[in-house]
Amino acid sequence: MCICINCIYVHECSTYELITRQHHKNYRDKKQNSLFDPYNPILNVNYIQINNKIHLDWDVIECLSFIEKPGYWQQSF
C-alpha cells in the first residue's frame, strides 16, 4: 500500500502524481500550479500476470519527506 495517502503532501506531490498516472487515474487538481518534489522516495513495483497479461502495481513504501496526516488524501481542494 502506498504511504502517500497518509501524507500531508499528497495533493501536491510529484511522485504521487507519477504513481496515479501509472494506475491510469487522473490526479492533479486544476487549481494546482506547482508540485512538491519529495526527498528520497522509494518505490515498489509489483507485477501480476493474469490471462497472459502483466499488471503493474506501483507504491511508495518510504519517503524522507513523509509527514503523517491520516485521511488527508480524501479532502478535496
PyMOL Python script that loads the backbone (N, CA, C, O; Angstrom):
from pymol import cmd

cmd.read_pdbstr("""\
ATOM      1  N   MET A   1       0.841  -1.180   0.000  1.00  0.00           N
ATOM      2  CA  MET A   1       0.000   0.000   0.000  1.00  0.00           C
ATOM      3  C   MET A   1       0.887   1.245   0.000  1.00  0.00           C
ATOM      4  O   MET A   1       1.912   1.294   0.680  1.00  0.00           O
ATOM      5  N   CYS A   2       0.482   2.225  -0.757  1.00  0.00           N
ATOM      6  CA  CYS A   2       1.228   3.469  -0.887  1.00  0.00           C
ATOM      7  C   CYS A   2       1.059   4.318   0.378  1.00  0.00           C
ATOM      8  O   CYS A   2      -0.063   4.575   0.813  1.00  0.00           O
ATOM      9  N   ILE A   3       2.172   4.746   0.959  1.00  0.00           N
ATOM     10  CA  ILE A   3       2.118   5.555   2.180  1.00  0.00           C
ATOM     11  C   ILE A   3       1.630   6.971   1.900  1.00  0.00           C
ATOM     12  O   ILE A   3       1.276   7.695   2.830  1.00  0.00           O
ATOM     13  N   CYS A   4       1.607   7.373   0.645  1.00  0.00           N
ATOM     14  CA  CYS A   4       1.258   8.750   0.277  1.00  0.00           C
ATOM     15  C   CYS A   4      -0.124   9.171   0.743  1.00  0.00           C
ATOM     16  O   CYS A   4      -0.345  10.349   1.021  1.00  0.00           O
ATOM     17  N   ILE A   5      -1.050   8.240   0.833  1.00  0.00           N
ATOM     18  CA  ILE A   5      -2.419   8.620   1.189  1.00  0.00           C
ATOM     19  C   ILE A   5      -2.502   9.185   2.597  1.00  0.00           C
ATOM     20  O   ILE A   5      -3.480   9.853   2.936  1.00  0.00           O
ATOM     21  N   ASN A   6      -1.495   8.930   3.421  1.00  0.00           N
ATOM     22  CA  ASN A   6      -1.471   9.468   4.782  1.00  0.00           C
ATOM     23  C   ASN A   6      -0.422  10.563   4.956  1.00  0.00           C
ATOM     24  O   ASN A   6       0.036  10.810   6.072  1.00  0.00           O
ATOM     25  N   CYS A   7      -0.040  11.220   3.865  1.00  0.00           N
ATOM     26  CA  CYS A   7       0.996  12.257   3.921  1.00  0.00           C
ATOM     27  C   CYS A   7       0.377  13.631   3.661  1.00  0.00           C
ATOM     28  O   CYS A   7      -0.544  13.770   2.856  1.00  0.00           O
ATOM     29  N   ILE A   8       0.889  14.619   4.343  1.00  0.00           N
ATOM     30  CA  ILE A   8       0.391  15.986   4.190  1.00  0.00           C
ATOM     31  C   ILE A   8       0.666  16.548   2.778  1.00  0.00           C
ATOM     32  O   ILE A   8       0.002  17.497   2.360  1.00  0.00           O
ATOM     33  N   TYR A   9       1.616  15.985   2.057  1.00  0.00           N
ATOM     34  CA  TYR A   9       1.960  16.471   0.720  1.00  0.00           C
ATOM     35  C   TYR A   9       1.213  15.763  -0.412  1.00  0.00           C
ATOM     36  O   TYR A   9       1.478  16.046  -1.580  1.00  0.00           O
ATOM     37  N   VAL A  10       0.300  14.865  -0.105  1.00  0.00           N
ATOM     38  CA  VAL A  10      -0.322  14.015  -1.116  1.00  0.00           C
ATOM     39  C   VAL A  10      -0.959  14.808  -2.263  1.00  0.00           C
ATOM     40  O   VAL A  10      -0.932  14.343  -3.402  1.00  0.00           O
ATOM     41  N   HIS A  11      -1.524  15.974  -2.002  1.00  0.00           N
ATOM     42  CA  HIS A  11      -2.223  16.731  -3.038  1.00  0.00           C
ATOM     43  C   HIS A  11      -1.287  17.510  -3.953  1.00  0.00           C
ATOM     44  O   HIS A  11      -1.726  18.040  -4.974  1.00  0.00           O
ATOM     45  N   GLU A  12      -0.021  17.587  -3.610  1.00  0.00           N
ATOM     46  CA  GLU A  12       0.905  18.373  -4.432  1.00  0.00           C
ATOM     47  C   GLU A  12       2.189  17.624  -4.760  1.00  0.00           C
ATOM     48  O   GLU A  12       3.125  18.222  -5.290  1.00  0.00           O
ATOM     49  N   CYS A  13       2.256  16.346  -4.463  1.00  0.00           N
ATOM     50  CA  CYS A  13       3.491  15.569  -4.601  1.00  0.00           C
ATOM     51  C   CYS A  13       3.699  15.047  -6.031  1.00  0.00           C
ATOM     52  O   CYS A  13       2.818  14.401  -6.600  1.00  0.00           O
ATOM     53  N   SER A  14       4.851  15.330  -6.588  1.00  0.00           N
ATOM     54  CA  SER A  14       5.155  14.884  -7.942  1.00  0.00           C
ATOM     55  C   SER A  14       5.284  13.364  -8.028  1.00  0.00           C
ATOM     56  O   SER A  14       4.936  12.777  -9.052  1.00  0.00           O
ATOM     57  N   THR A  15       5.773  12.726  -6.985  1.00  0.00           N
ATOM     58  CA  THR A  15       5.899  11.269  -7.000  1.00  0.00           C
ATOM     59  C   THR A  15       4.526  10.610  -6.929  1.00  0.00           C
ATOM     60  O   THR A  15       4.283   9.619  -7.618  1.00  0.00           O
ATOM     61  N   TYR A  16       3.635  11.139  -6.115  1.00  0.00           N
ATOM     62  CA  TYR A  16       2.282  10.575  -6.043  1.00  0.00           C
ATOM     63  C   TYR A  16       1.549  10.777  -7.367  1.00  0.00           C
ATOM     64  O   TYR A  16       0.766   9.922  -7.781  1.00  0.00           O
ATOM     65  N   GLU A  17       1.796  11.884  -8.021  1.00  0.00           N
ATOM     66  CA  GLU A  17       1.199  12.092  -9.347  1.00  0.00           C
ATOM     67  C   GLU A  17       1.700  11.026 -10.316  1.00  0.00           C
ATOM     68  O   GLU A  17       0.920  10.484 -11.100  1.00  0.00           O
ATOM     69  N   LEU A  18       2.988  10.723 -10.268  1.00  0.00           N
ATOM     70  CA  LEU A  18       3.546   9.658 -11.106  1.00  0.00           C
ATOM     71  C   LEU A  18       2.858   8.325 -10.820  1.00  0.00           C
ATOM     72  O   LEU A  18       2.490   7.599 -11.744  1.00  0.00           O
ATOM     73  N   ILE A  19       2.689   8.011  -9.549  1.00  0.00           N
ATOM     74  CA  ILE A  19       2.043   6.759  -9.149  1.00  0.00           C
ATOM     75  C   ILE A  19       0.613   6.695  -9.699  1.00  0.00           C
ATOM     76  O   ILE A  19       0.205   5.667 -10.239  1.00  0.00           O
ATOM     77  N   THR A  20      -0.132   7.764  -9.566  1.00  0.00           N
ATOM     78  CA  THR A  20      -1.516   7.752 -10.050  1.00  0.00           C
ATOM     79  C   THR A  20      -1.574   7.668 -11.572  1.00  0.00           C
ATOM     80  O   THR A  20      -2.486   7.045 -12.116  1.00  0.00           O
ATOM     81  N   ARG A  21      -0.622   8.281 -12.269  1.00  0.00           N
ATOM     82  CA  ARG A  21      -0.571   8.131 -13.726  1.00  0.00           C
ATOM     83  C   ARG A  21      -0.295   6.684 -14.106  1.00  0.00           C
ATOM     84  O   ARG A  21      -0.854   6.184 -15.083  1.00  0.00           O
ATOM     85  N   GLN A  22       0.557   6.008 -13.348  1.00  0.00           N
ATOM     86  CA  GLN A  22       0.846   4.609 -13.621  1.00  0.00           C
ATOM     87  C   GLN A  22      -0.387   3.734 -13.392  1.00  0.00           C
ATOM     88  O   GLN A  22      -0.532   2.679 -14.009  1.00  0.00           O
ATOM     89  N   HIS A  23      -1.255   4.175 -12.515  1.00  0.00           N
ATOM     90  CA  HIS A  23      -2.510   3.451 -12.253  1.00  0.00           C
ATOM     91  C   HIS A  23      -3.620   3.926 -13.186  1.00  0.00           C
ATOM     92  O   HIS A  23      -4.774   3.523 -13.041  1.00  0.00           O
ATOM     93  N   HIS A  24      -3.268   4.781 -14.142  1.00  0.00           N
ATOM     94  CA  HIS A  24      -4.198   5.309 -15.138  1.00  0.00           C
ATOM     95  C   HIS A  24      -5.343   6.087 -14.508  1.00  0.00           C
ATOM     96  O   HIS A  24      -6.493   5.952 -14.926  1.00  0.00           O
ATOM     97  N   LYS A  25      -5.034   6.899 -13.508  1.00  0.00           N
ATOM     98  CA  LYS A  25      -6.048   7.720 -12.856  1.00  0.00           C
ATOM     99  C   LYS A  25      -5.673   9.189 -13.023  1.00  0.00           C
ATOM    100  O   LYS A  25      -4.497   9.551 -12.975  1.00  0.00           O
ATOM    101  N   ASN A  26      -6.677  10.019 -13.219  1.00  0.00           N
ATOM    102  CA  ASN A  26      -6.453  11.457 -13.304  1.00  0.00           C
ATOM    103  C   ASN A  26      -6.298  11.985 -11.883  1.00  0.00           C
ATOM    104  O   ASN A  26      -7.185  11.784 -11.053  1.00  0.00           O
ATOM    105  N   TYR A  27      -5.194  12.653 -11.592  1.00  0.00           N
ATOM    106  CA  TYR A  27      -4.918  13.058 -10.219  1.00  0.00           C
ATOM    107  C   TYR A  27      -4.949  14.561  -9.996  1.00  0.00           C
ATOM    108  O   TYR A  27      -5.633  15.032  -9.088  1.00  0.00           O
ATOM    109  N   ARG A  28      -4.232  15.312 -10.795  1.00  0.00           N
ATOM    110  CA  ARG A  28      -3.987  16.726 -10.486  1.00  0.00           C
ATOM    111  C   ARG A  28      -5.247  17.556 -10.473  1.00  0.00           C
ATOM    112  O   ARG A  28      -6.101  17.448 -11.353  1.00  0.00           O
ATOM    113  N   ASP A  29      -5.339  18.368  -9.477  1.00  0.00           N
ATOM    114  CA  ASP A  29      -6.414  19.334  -9.336  1.00  0.00           C
ATOM    115  C   ASP A  29      -6.081  20.505 -10.257  1.00  0.00           C
ATOM    116  O   ASP A  29      -4.930  20.938 -10.307  1.00  0.00           O
ATOM    117  N   LYS A  30      -7.043  21.010 -10.967  1.00  0.00           N
ATOM    118  CA  LYS A  30      -6.794  22.109 -11.897  1.00  0.00           C
ATOM    119  C   LYS A  30      -6.317  23.378 -11.189  1.00  0.00           C
ATOM    120  O   LYS A  30      -5.720  24.243 -11.829  1.00  0.00           O
ATOM    121  N   LYS A  31      -6.564  23.508  -9.889  1.00  0.00           N
ATOM    122  CA  LYS A  31      -6.139  24.676  -9.123  1.00  0.00           C
ATOM    123  C   LYS A  31      -4.645  24.628  -8.804  1.00  0.00           C
ATOM    124  O   LYS A  31      -4.048  25.647  -8.457  1.00  0.00           O
ATOM    125  N   GLN A  32      -4.059  23.470  -8.919  1.00  0.00           N
ATOM    126  CA  GLN A  32      -2.663  23.291  -8.548  1.00  0.00           C
ATOM    127  C   GLN A  32      -1.731  23.926  -9.577  1.00  0.00           C
ATOM    128  O   GLN A  32      -1.880  23.698 -10.778  1.00  0.00           O
ATOM    129  N   ASN A  33      -0.779  24.716  -9.109  1.00  0.00           N
ATOM    130  CA  ASN A  33       0.157  25.363 -10.009  1.00  0.00           C
ATOM    131  C   ASN A  33       1.521  24.694 -10.014  1.00  0.00           C
ATOM    132  O   ASN A  33       2.182  24.649 -11.051  1.00  0.00           O
ATOM    133  N   SER A  34       1.948  24.177  -8.878  1.00  0.00           N
ATOM    134  CA  SER A  34       3.271  23.564  -8.814  1.00  0.00           C
ATOM    135  C   SER A  34       3.202  22.293  -7.991  1.00  0.00           C
ATOM    136  O   SER A  34       2.270  22.086  -7.214  1.00  0.00           O
ATOM    137  N   LEU A  35       4.198  21.451  -8.171  1.00  0.00           N
ATOM    138  CA  LEU A  35       4.267  20.189  -7.457  1.00  0.00           C
ATOM    139  C   LEU A  35       5.428  20.189  -6.481  1.00  0.00           C
ATOM    140  O   LEU A  35       6.458  20.826  -6.705  1.00  0.00           O
ATOM    141  N   PHE A  36       5.239  19.474  -5.416  1.00  0.00           N
ATOM    142  CA  PHE A  36       6.272  19.278  -4.411  1.00  0.00           C
ATOM    143  C   PHE A  36       7.124  18.089  -4.834  1.00  0.00           C
ATOM    144  O   PHE A  36       6.585  17.037  -5.177  1.00  0.00           O
ATOM    145  N   ASP A  37       8.447  18.240  -4.815  1.00  0.00           N
ATOM    146  CA  ASP A  37       9.356  17.137  -5.120  1.00  0.00           C
ATOM    147  C   ASP A  37       9.881  16.553  -3.817  1.00  0.00           C
ATOM    148  O   ASP A  37      10.690  17.182  -3.135  1.00  0.00           O
ATOM    149  N   PRO A  38       9.426  15.358  -3.469  1.00  0.00           N
ATOM    150  CA  PRO A  38       9.826  14.751  -2.197  1.00  0.00           C
ATOM    151  C   PRO A  38      11.283  14.317  -2.210  1.00  0.00           C
ATOM    152  O   PRO A  38      11.886  14.131  -3.267  1.00  0.00           O
ATOM    153  N   TYR A  39      11.830  14.162  -1.022  1.00  0.00           N
ATOM    154  CA  TYR A  39      13.214  13.765  -0.855  1.00  0.00           C
ATOM    155  C   TYR A  39      13.298  12.257  -0.653  1.00  0.00           C
ATOM    156  O   TYR A  39      12.720  11.714   0.289  1.00  0.00           O
ATOM    157  N   ASN A  40      14.008  11.598  -1.528  1.00  0.00           N
ATOM    158  CA  ASN A  40      14.290  10.160  -1.477  1.00  0.00           C
ATOM    159  C   ASN A  40      13.078   9.247  -1.319  1.00  0.00           C
ATOM    160  O   ASN A  40      13.037   8.440  -0.391  1.00  0.00           O
ATOM    161  N   PRO A  41      12.094   9.357  -2.206  1.00  0.00           N
ATOM    162  CA  PRO A  41      11.013   8.375  -2.152  1.00  0.00           C
ATOM    163  C   PRO A  41      11.514   7.027  -2.677  1.00  0.00           C
ATOM    164  O   PRO A  41      12.322   6.972  -3.604  1.00  0.00           O
ATOM    165  N   ILE A  42      11.034   5.961  -2.082  1.00  0.00           N
ATOM    166  CA  ILE A  42      11.376   4.614  -2.536  1.00  0.00           C
ATOM    167  C   ILE A  42      10.104   3.973  -3.068  1.00  0.00           C
ATOM    168  O   ILE A  42       9.105   3.853  -2.359  1.00  0.00           O
ATOM    169  N   LEU A  43      10.161   3.562  -4.337  1.00  0.00           N
ATOM    170  CA  LEU A  43       9.007   2.969  -4.997  1.00  0.00           C
ATOM    171  C   LEU A  43       9.139   1.451  -5.025  1.00  0.00           C
ATOM    172  O   LEU A  43      10.231   0.898  -5.160  1.00  0.00           O
ATOM    173  N   ASN A  44       7.998   0.805  -4.893  1.00  0.00           N
ATOM    174  CA  ASN A  44       7.924  -0.643  -5.013  1.00  0.00           C
ATOM    175  C   ASN A  44       6.950  -0.942  -6.152  1.00  0.00           C
ATOM    176  O   ASN A  44       5.821  -0.451  -6.159  1.00  0.00           O
ATOM    177  N   VAL A  45       7.396  -1.747  -7.109  1.00  0.00           N
ATOM    178  CA  VAL A  45       6.531  -2.114  -8.226  1.00  0.00           C
ATOM    179  C   VAL A  45       6.374  -3.624  -8.222  1.00  0.00           C
ATOM    180  O   VAL A  45       7.347  -4.368  -8.345  1.00  0.00           O
ATOM    181  N   ASN A  46       5.134  -4.060  -8.079  1.00  0.00           N
ATOM    182  CA  ASN A  46       4.821  -5.486  -8.133  1.00  0.00           C
ATOM    183  C   ASN A  46       4.141  -5.782  -9.451  1.00  0.00           C
ATOM    184  O   ASN A  46       3.419  -4.938  -9.983  1.00  0.00           O
ATOM    185  N   TYR A  47       4.359  -6.951  -9.975  1.00  0.00           N
ATOM    186  CA  TYR A  47       3.655  -7.324 -11.183  1.00  0.00           C
ATOM    187  C   TYR A  47       2.856  -8.596 -10.951  1.00  0.00           C
ATOM    188  O   TYR A  47       3.260  -9.491 -10.207  1.00  0.00           O
ATOM    189  N   ILE A  48       1.712  -8.643 -11.613  1.00  0.00           N
ATOM    190  CA  ILE A  48       0.804  -9.778 -11.525  1.00  0.00           C
ATOM    191  C   ILE A  48       0.458 -10.173 -12.950  1.00  0.00           C
ATOM    192  O   ILE A  48       0.114  -9.322 -13.770  1.00  0.00           O
ATOM    193  N   GLN A  49       0.546 -11.448 -13.242  1.00  0.00           N
ATOM    194  CA  GLN A  49       0.189 -11.917 -14.570  1.00  0.00           C
ATOM    195  C   GLN A  49      -1.184 -12.580 -14.498  1.00  0.00           C
ATOM    196  O   GLN A  49      -1.388 -13.553 -13.772  1.00  0.00           O
ATOM    197  N   ILE A  50      -2.120 -12.026 -15.271  1.00  0.00           N
ATOM    198  CA  ILE A  50      -3.475 -12.552 -15.333  1.00  0.00           C
ATOM    199  C   ILE A  50      -3.824 -12.760 -16.794  1.00  0.00           C
ATOM    200  O   ILE A  50      -3.802 -11.821 -17.590  1.00  0.00           O
ATOM    201  N   ASN A  51      -4.144 -13.990 -17.138  1.00  0.00           N
ATOM    202  CA  ASN A  51      -4.503 -14.335 -18.527  1.00  0.00           C
ATOM    203  C   ASN A  51      -3.453 -13.843 -19.522  1.00  0.00           C
ATOM    204  O   ASN A  51      -3.782 -13.219 -20.531  1.00  0.00           O
ATOM    205  N   ASN A  52      -2.203 -14.127 -19.227  1.00  0.00           N
ATOM    206  CA  ASN A  52      -1.070 -13.749 -20.080  1.00  0.00           C
ATOM    207  C   ASN A  52      -0.903 -12.240 -20.256  1.00  0.00           C
ATOM    208  O   ASN A  52      -0.234 -11.797 -21.189  1.00  0.00           O
ATOM    209  N   LYS A  53      -1.495 -11.467 -19.386  1.00  0.00           N
ATOM    210  CA  LYS A  53      -1.328 -10.020 -19.405  1.00  0.00           C
ATOM    211  C   LYS A  53      -0.700  -9.600 -18.078  1.00  0.00           C
ATOM    212  O   LYS A  53      -1.121 -10.056 -17.015  1.00  0.00           O
ATOM    213  N   ILE A  54       0.303  -8.734 -18.144  1.00  0.00           N
ATOM    214  CA  ILE A  54       1.002  -8.298 -16.934  1.00  0.00           C
ATOM    215  C   ILE A  54       0.407  -6.982 -16.440  1.00  0.00           C
ATOM    216  O   ILE A  54       0.269  -6.024 -17.201  1.00  0.00           O
ATOM    217  N   HIS A  55       0.059  -6.952 -15.153  1.00  0.00           N
ATOM    218  CA  HIS A  55      -0.461  -5.761 -14.488  1.00  0.00           C
ATOM    219  C   HIS A  55       0.586  -5.296 -13.478  1.00  0.00           C
ATOM    220  O   HIS A  55       1.137  -6.110 -12.736  1.00  0.00           O
ATOM    221  N   LEU A  56       0.860  -3.997 -13.446  1.00  0.00           N
ATOM    222  CA  LEU A  56       1.826  -3.444 -12.505  1.00  0.00           C
ATOM    223  C   LEU A  56       1.106  -2.687 -11.398  1.00  0.00           C
ATOM    224  O   LEU A  56       0.138  -1.969 -11.650  1.00  0.00           O
ATOM    225  N   ASP A  57       1.585  -2.852 -10.177  1.00  0.00           N
ATOM    226  CA  ASP A  57       1.052  -2.140  -9.020  1.00  0.00           C
ATOM    227  C   ASP A  57       2.185  -1.308  -8.424  1.00  0.00           C
ATOM    228  O   ASP A  57       3.165  -1.858  -7.921  1.00  0.00           O
ATOM    229  N   TRP A  58       2.051   0.008  -8.479  1.00  0.00           N
ATOM    230  CA  TRP A  58       3.080   0.940  -8.024  1.00  0.00           C
ATOM    231  C   TRP A  58       2.726   1.478  -6.650  1.00  0.00           C
ATOM    232  O   TRP A  58       1.581   1.858  -6.408  1.00  0.00           O
ATOM    233  N   ASP A  59       3.697   1.515  -5.749  1.00  0.00           N
ATOM    234  CA  ASP A  59       3.504   2.054  -4.401  1.00  0.00           C
ATOM    235  C   ASP A  59       4.759   2.772  -3.932  1.00  0.00           C
ATOM    236  O   ASP A  59       5.873   2.364  -4.260  1.00  0.00           O
ATOM    237  N   VAL A  60       4.578   3.842  -3.164  1.00  0.00           N
ATOM    238  CA  VAL A  60       5.683   4.478  -2.447  1.00  0.00           C
ATOM    239  C   VAL A  60       5.719   3.804  -1.078  1.00  0.00           C
ATOM    240  O   VAL A  60       4.735   3.828  -0.339  1.00  0.00           O
ATOM    241  N   ILE A  61       6.860   3.204  -0.749  1.00  0.00           N
ATOM    242  CA  ILE A  61       6.936   2.480   0.519  1.00  0.00           C
ATOM    243  C   ILE A  61       7.746   3.227   1.572  1.00  0.00           C
ATOM    244  O   ILE A  61       7.673   2.912   2.760  1.00  0.00           O
ATOM    245  N   GLU A  62       8.519   4.222   1.128  1.00  0.00           N
ATOM    246  CA  GLU A  62       9.300   5.022   2.063  1.00  0.00           C
ATOM    247  C   GLU A  62       9.609   6.360   1.403  1.00  0.00           C
ATOM    248  O   GLU A  62       9.804   6.437   0.190  1.00  0.00           O
ATOM    249  N   CYS A  63       9.650   7.423   2.225  1.00  0.00           N
ATOM    250  CA  CYS A  63       9.940   8.757   1.707  1.00  0.00           C
ATOM    251  C   CYS A  63      10.414   9.621   2.871  1.00  0.00           C
ATOM    252  O   CYS A  63       9.753   9.679   3.908  1.00  0.00           O
ATOM    253  N   LEU A  64      11.540  10.286   2.712  1.00  0.00           N
ATOM    254  CA  LEU A  64      12.059  11.119   3.794  1.00  0.00           C
ATOM    255  C   LEU A  64      11.274  12.416   3.980  1.00  0.00           C
ATOM    256  O   LEU A  64      11.441  13.098   4.991  1.00  0.00           O
ATOM    257  N   SER A  65      10.427  12.760   3.022  1.00  0.00           N
ATOM    258  CA  SER A  65       9.585  13.953   3.152  1.00  0.00           C
ATOM    259  C   SER A  65       8.235  13.649   3.792  1.00  0.00           C
ATOM    260  O   SER A  65       7.441  14.562   4.017  1.00  0.00           O
ATOM    261  N   PHE A  66       7.969  12.401   4.082  1.00  0.00           N
ATOM    262  CA  PHE A  66       6.679  11.978   4.614  1.00  0.00           C
ATOM    263  C   PHE A  66       6.376  12.654   5.952  1.00  0.00           C
ATOM    264  O   PHE A  66       7.162  12.571   6.895  1.00  0.00           O
ATOM    265  N   ILE A  67       5.220  13.324   6.016  1.00  0.00           N
ATOM    266  CA  ILE A  67       4.698  13.898   7.260  1.00  0.00           C
ATOM    267  C   ILE A  67       3.277  13.366   7.387  1.00  0.00           C
ATOM    268  O   ILE A  67       2.420  13.651   6.551  1.00  0.00           O
ATOM    269  N   GLU A  68       3.040  12.598   8.428  1.00  0.00           N
ATOM    270  CA  GLU A  68       1.777  11.886   8.564  1.00  0.00           C
ATOM    271  C   GLU A  68       0.592  12.820   8.844  1.00  0.00           C
ATOM    272  O   GLU A  68       0.641  13.689   9.715  1.00  0.00           O
ATOM    273  N   LYS A  69      -0.465  12.599   8.070  1.00  0.00           N
ATOM    274  CA  LYS A  69      -1.761  13.241   8.289  1.00  0.00           C
ATOM    275  C   LYS A  69      -2.811  12.278   7.731  1.00  0.00           C
ATOM    276  O   LYS A  69      -3.259  12.430   6.594  1.00  0.00           O
ATOM    277  N   PRO A  70      -3.199  11.289   8.538  1.00  0.00           N
ATOM    278  CA  PRO A  70      -4.114  10.243   8.066  1.00  0.00           C
ATOM    279  C   PRO A  70      -5.397  10.793   7.450  1.00  0.00           C
ATOM    280  O   PRO A  70      -6.026  11.703   7.990  1.00  0.00           O
ATOM    281  N   GLY A  71      -5.768  10.219   6.309  1.00  0.00           N
ATOM    282  CA  GLY A  71      -7.008  10.590   5.635  1.00  0.00           C
ATOM    283  C   GLY A  71      -6.954  11.877   4.848  1.00  0.00           C
ATOM    284  O   GLY A  71      -7.969  12.280   4.279  1.00  0.00           O
ATOM    285  N   TYR A  72      -5.814  12.542   4.790  1.00  0.00           N
ATOM    286  CA  TYR A  72      -5.706  13.834   4.107  1.00  0.00           C
ATOM    287  C   TYR A  72      -6.016  13.721   2.612  1.00  0.00           C
ATOM    288  O   TYR A  72      -6.512  14.677   2.016  1.00  0.00           O
ATOM    289  N   TRP A  73      -5.733  12.579   2.005  1.00  0.00           N
ATOM    290  CA  TRP A  73      -5.968  12.379   0.568  1.00  0.00           C
ATOM    291  C   TRP A  73      -7.450  12.470   0.221  1.00  0.00           C
ATOM    292  O   TRP A  73      -7.794  12.731  -0.931  1.00  0.00           O
ATOM    293  N   GLN A  74      -8.345  12.257   1.209  1.00  0.00           N
ATOM    294  CA  GLN A  74      -9.785  12.288   0.937  1.00  0.00           C
ATOM    295  C   GLN A  74     -10.334  13.706   0.872  1.00  0.00           C
ATOM    296  O   GLN A  74     -11.438  13.929   0.373  1.00  0.00           O
ATOM    297  N   GLN A  75      -9.571  14.652   1.371  1.00  0.00           N
ATOM    298  CA  GLN A  75     -10.022  16.045   1.351  1.00  0.00           C
ATOM    299  C   GLN A  75      -9.764  16.638  -0.023  1.00  0.00           C
ATOM    300  O   GLN A  75      -8.655  16.530  -0.545  1.00  0.00           O
ATOM    301  N   SER A  76     -10.765  17.258  -0.609  1.00  0.00           N
ATOM    302  CA  SER A  76     -10.577  17.894  -1.919  1.00  0.00           C
ATOM    303  C   SER A  76     -10.363  19.388  -1.733  1.00  0.00           C
ATOM    304  O   SER A  76     -10.833  19.992  -0.769  1.00  0.00           O
ATOM    305  N   PHE A  77      -9.651  19.954  -2.671  1.00  0.00           N
ATOM    306  CA  PHE A  77      -9.315  21.383  -2.588  1.00  0.00           C
ATOM    307  C   PHE A  77      -9.809  22.101  -3.810  1.00  0.00           C
ATOM    308  O   PHE A  77      -9.625  23.312  -3.932  1.00  0.00           O
TER     309      PHE A  77
END
""", "prot")
cmd.dss("prot")
cmd.show_as("cartoon", "prot")
cmd.util.cbc("prot")
cmd.orient("prot")
